[in-house]
Amino acid sequence: MEYTYRTSGTCSHQISFELDNGIVKNVHFMGGCDGNLKGIGAIVDGMKAEDVIERFSGIRCGFKSTSCPDQLARALREAIGNE
């Protein structure tokens, strides 16, 4: 199933991704640091959503209370809760 998540507190403003039986696929960030966010998308492609959440939750960007990886973890947690 495809999901779209509006981020908060980061340079990226939206994340789109698919979940297929708990497996993360096709992650795309809109806005933010293009190369780094493409790298994150490539790294998590094929991973279990729970593993991504565990690894990325709580990561901060500088003095911000969140980051793009943390926002992805939040998006996945929300998507899992809606399934």
Secondary structure, DSSP 8 states (H G I E B T S, - for coil): -EEEEE-SSSSEEEEEEEEETTEEEEEEEEES-HHHHHHHHHHHTTSBHHHHHHHHTT---TTSS--HHHHHHHHHHHHHHH-
